[in-house]
Amino acid sequence: MSCFQFKNQMGMKLHKTDTENNNNLSFFEATGFSMWPFIKQGERLIIKKIPIGDLKIGDIILYRKDNQLVCHRLIRRIGDEKGYLLYTRGDNSSQFDSLSEEMFSGKVIATIRNGKVLNLMHPRQQLFNRIIIIISPLISWGIKIGKAALGKQ
């Protein structure tokens, strides 16, 4: 089994643990905190190559930026006759990335944590992913205020 390590600007590392197979699936192991608490260190991610037009707001996607692989949540998709522009954000971040469709590598369709598979394609999980889009900036904002308050004491 081959192992390649990628790191993004937020500290998330992805270790490729298997090559693509006939189902357009890839497997990665994540470390870092840009998607914490939803994706934790040591979890395996199952990535599937899908058409970019099939993505939904809240999906977790894998993309290449500055020769690094990044795994973040899709927060906006804009499409026209020239193609798509995607906006993503880590759940543990207030900053967003913008990317062209050429940078898109695939969608996280499942995670494996402690030997249990979490199917991100299930309707209940897709609803949860959309709720995360709304509350994750509020959580980041609350953490920043809390840190600022602790720093002033």
Secondary structure as the mmCIF struct_conf table of DSSP 4:
data_model
#
loop_
_struct_conf.conf_type_id
_struct_conf.id
_struct_conf.beg_label_comp_id
_struct_conf.beg_label_asym_id
_struct_conf.beg_label_seq_id
_struct_conf.end_label_comp_id
_struct_conf.end_label_asym_id
_struct_conf.end_label_seq_id
STRN STRN1 PHE A 4 LYS A 7
TURN_TY1_P TURN_TY1_P1 GLN A 9 MET A 10
BEND BEND1 GLY A 11 GLY A 11
STRN STRN2 LYS A 13 ASP A 18
TURN_TY1_P TURN_TY1_P2 ASN A 22 ASN A 23
BEND BEND2 ASN A 24 ASN A 24
STRN STRN3 LEU A 25 THR A 31
BEND BEND3 GLY A 32 PHE A 33
TURN_TY1_P TURN_TY1_P3 SER A 34 PHE A 38
BEND BEND4 ILE A 39 ILE A 39
TURN_TY1_P TURN_TY1_P4 GLN A 41 GLY A 42
STRN STRN4 ARG A 44 LYS A 48
HELX_RH_3T_P HELX_RH_3T_P1 ILE A 52 ASP A 54
TURN_TY1_P TURN_TY1_P5 ILE A 57 GLY A 58
STRN STRN5 ILE A 60 LYS A 65
TURN_TY1_P TURN_TY1_P6 ASP A 66 ASN A 67
STRN STRN6 GLN A 68 ASP A 80
TURN_TY1_P TURN_TY1_P7 GLU A 81 LYS A 82
STRN STRN7 GLY A 83 ARG A 89
TURN_TY1_P TURN_TY1_P8 ASP A 91 ASN A 92
BEND BEND5 SER A 94 SER A 94
STRN STRN8 PHE A 96 SER A 100
HELX_RH_3T_P HELX_RH_3T_P2 GLU A 101 MET A 103
STRN STRN9 PHE A 104 ARG A 113
TURN_TY1_P TURN_TY1_P9 ASN A 114 GLY A 115
STRN STRN10 LYS A 116 ASN A 119
TURN_TY1_P TURN_TY1_P10 LEU A 120 MET A 121
BEND BEND6 HIS A 122 HIS A 122
HELX_RH_AL_P HELX_RH_AL_P1 PRO A 123 GLY A 151
TURN_TY1_P TURN_TY1_P11 LYS A 152 LYS A 152
#
